[in-house]
Structure formats: structure tokens, C-alpha cells
């Protein structure tokens, strides 16, 4: 029996790495996409019973998503699962975070995810596959001091929910994972380790399991953790200006 194949972006750390481990444990061959080639090769060496393709690529660069797709096609591979996990955030006022970094964030969090989903859709339709897009609880309200990051995750959630409905009957499912603060290197990259938002975090392995199980069940949206779920519901019910004020409070230095 031919193994199914999963492509995971941001596969070398945090939630992406944990999803890689889960997929391998459940019998999937892997296509890993990340900047850290050394770590990907370590993962490959640790999985001698699996076919593991390594693609070193910075998805924040223009045309990177197309390059990834062409590499997979050239290798004669077809995917059954697409996990758009790669992403990053930055903290700071909109006018102090360099616009080059902000647009790089949009390229990775929004454009690369959208492009990969589009390029691989024909394969996923043929294989009746699954898509897992990693958004965030940031998707549910505006985010002062992380304005662009929150906006990118709102895009991911909106796009994913629309595609989940659009693809009903096609055999393809689209699941959006919305984690809250998680024990990854996200806070380090965002320079947000000492803000209130990251004073309590969830284990990345637990978040990955929640996302994986939801994807396999074909759920549209899953929020990891009861407290995060309650916060997302509150964000939907309360005025958006209140949500913005709440985020302003938790992005203060602790």
C-alpha cells in the first residue's frame, strides 16, 4: 500500500516540528520546507523508514512558494496533506517596526500560504486531501502593537473558513488551527518574551495534537485550550474596540 505524503512548512521547530513527528508516527512520508536545512536533514536521518524530501526555502521571499511546488512536481511527488504552518510576528508600534519586516511578514503569513494552497489544490483534489492552516487566536480581534501580525492571521482564518465551505463535496477538507501563546521560538523572534501575553503558554506538542486530530476529523476551525476558546468567543461577542483594548493591555511589558 502506497504511503500518503504530507508537506509541512516551518517544519523544524515549534508546532511545525511536532506536527512532523505526528505525521511520521501515523505513517506519512514527508516533504519538509524550512530555512534550516541542517535540522531537516537531522529529522530525515531519524526517520529511515520514511521517504523524506527536504526543501530549503525561505517562504518570505517572492516566488518561493512556486519554487517549492515545482520542486515537488519535478520529484514526481503528489501530496495528500498540506500544512501551512510557517509564520512569524513582530511586536512594536506600526511606525517603529521597519516596513520591510512588515511586508516580509505579509509575504510569509499571507501570500506564501495562499500560493501554496493554490498550487497544490489540483493534487489535493485528486487525492481527496486535507489542508491545515495555522492561524492564531490573534485572528479574532485587532492587535495593537502587533497590528500587521494580527491582520495576517485574520486573513488566514477568513480564507480558510471560506475554502472549507467552498470545497464541500470535493473530498478536500480545510482546517484552521488557532493557538494562543505557545511554547515555541515565536516569542523570541517577535521580541515578545517579556510581555503579559506570553506569561503563560501551552506546550507545542499538545497544540499540534489538537490540530492534527481536528484535521483528521475534517473540522473547520479548532482553538487550542479552553481559556483560548473562551477568549475567542468573547472577541466575537464584544465590540471590536474592546478587543483592541484587551490586546493593548496584554502586549504591555510584564
Residue pairs with C-beta under 8 A, 6 or more apart in sequence:
3 27
3 28
3 29
3 50
3 51
4 27
4 28
4 29
4 80
4 81
4 127
5 28
5 29
5 30
5 31
5 51
5 77
5 78
5 79
5 80
5 81
6 23
6 28
6 29
6 30
6 31
6 79
6 80
6 81
6 82
6 83
7 30
7 31
7 33
7 68
7 72
7 79
7 81
7 82
7 83
7 116
7 120
8 16
8 19
8 20
8 23
8 30
8 31
8 32
8 33
8 83
8 85
9 16
9 33
9 34
9 59
9 83
9 84
9 85
9 86
9 112
9 116
10 16
10 33
10 34
10 85
10 86
10 87
11 17
11 19
11 20
11 30
11 32
11 33
11 34
11 40
11 43
11 85
12 32
12 34
12 36
12 39
12 40
12 43
13 36
13 39
13 184
13 185
14 182
14 183
14 184
14 185
14 186
14 204
15 85
15 134
15 177
15 179
15 182
15 184
15 204
15 207
15 208
15 211
16 34
16 83
16 85
16 86
16 134
17 43
17 204
18 204
18 205
18 207
18 208
18 209
19 83
19 85
19 132
19 208
19 211
19 212
20 30
20 32
20 43
21 205
21 208
22 208
22 209
22 212
23 30
23 81
23 83
23 212
24 30
24 47
24 50
28 50
28 80
28 81
29 50
29 51
29 52
30 43
30 47
30 50
30 51
30 52
30 53
31 52
31 53
31 55
31 72
31 77
31 79
32 40
32 43
32 44
32 52
32 53
32 54
32 55
33 55
33 57
33 59
33 68
33 86
34 40
34 56
34 57
34 86
35 56
35 57
35 58
37 54
37 56
40 54
40 56
41 54
43 52
44 52
44 54
53 72
53 75
53 77
55 68
55 71
55 72
57 64
57 67
57 68
58 64
59 65
59 68
59 86
59 107
59 108
59 112
60 104
60 105
60 107
60 108
60 112
61 107
62 107
64 112
65 111
65 112
65 115
65 116
65 119
66 115
66 119
68 116
68 119
69 116
69 119
69 120
72 78
72 79
72 120
78 123
78 126
78 127
79 120
79 123
79 124
79 127
79 129
80 124
80 127
80 129
80 130
81 129
81 130
81 131
81 132
81 215
82 116
82 117
82 120
82 124
82 129
82 130
82 131
82 132
83 131
83 132
83 134
84 112
84 113
84 116
84 117
84 131
84 132
84 133
84 134
84 156
85 132
85 134
86 108
86 112
86 113
87 105
87 108
87 109
87 113
87 134
87 152
88 105
88 108
88 109
88 149
88 186
88 189
88 190
89 105
89 138
89 146
89 149
89 186
89 189
89 190
89 192
90 97
90 101
90 102
90 105
90 146
90 148
90 149
90 189
90 190
90 191
91 97
91 145
91 146
91 190
91 191
91 192
91 195
91 251
92 145
92 191
93 145
94 102
94 147
94 148
97 148
102 148
105 148
105 149
105 152
106 148
106 152
109 149
109 152
109 153
109 155
109 156
110 152
110 155
110 156
113 133
113 156
113 159
114 159
117 131
117 133
117 159
117 163
121 172
123 129
124 130
124 131
124 172
125 170
125 171
125 172
128 170
128 171
128 172
129 171
129 172
130 172
130 173
130 174
130 175
130 215
130 216
130 218
131 160
131 163
131 172
131 173
131 174
131 175
131 215
132 175
132 176
132 177
132 211
132 212
132 215
133 156
133 159
133 160
133 174
133 175
133 176
133 177
134 156
134 176
134 177
134 179
134 211
135 153
135 156
135 157
135 160
135 176
135 177
135 178
136 150
136 153
136 156
136 178
136 179
136 180
137 178
137 179
137 180
137 223
137 228
137 231
137 232
137 235
138 146
138 149
138 150
138 153
138 154
139 150
139 153
139 154
139 156
139 157
139 158
139 176
139 178
140 154
140 157
140 178
140 231
140 232
140 235
140 236
140 243
141 150
141 235
141 240
141 243
141 244
141 246
141 247
142 150
142 151
142 240
142 243
142 244
142 247
143 149
143 150
143 151
143 244
143 247
143 251
144 244
144 247
144 248
144 251
145 247
145 248
145 251
146 190
146 192
146 247
146 251
149 190
150 247
153 178
156 176
157 176
157 178
157 221
160 174
160 175
160 176
160 220
160 221
161 174
161 176
161 220
161 221
163 174
164 173
164 174
164 175
164 176
164 220
165 220
167 173
167 174
173 215
173 218
174 220
175 211
175 214
175 215
175 218
175 219
175 220
175 221
175 222
176 220
176 221
176 222
177 207
177 210
177 211
177 214
177 215
177 222
177 224
178 221
178 222
178 223
178 224
178 228
178 232
179 202
179 207
179 211
179 223
179 224
179 225
179 228
180 201
180 202
180 223
180 224
180 225
180 227
180 228
180 231
181 187
181 197
181 198
181 200
181 201
181 202
182 201
182 202
182 203
182 204
182 207
182 224
183 201
183 202
183 203
183 204
184 204
186 192
187 193
187 198
187 201
192 198
192 251
194 253
194 254
195 250
195 251
195 252
195 253
195 254
196 249
196 250
196 251
196 252
196 253
196 254
197 250
197 251
199 254
202 224
202 225
202 228
206 224
207 224
210 222
210 224
211 222
211 224
214 222
223 229
223 232
235 243
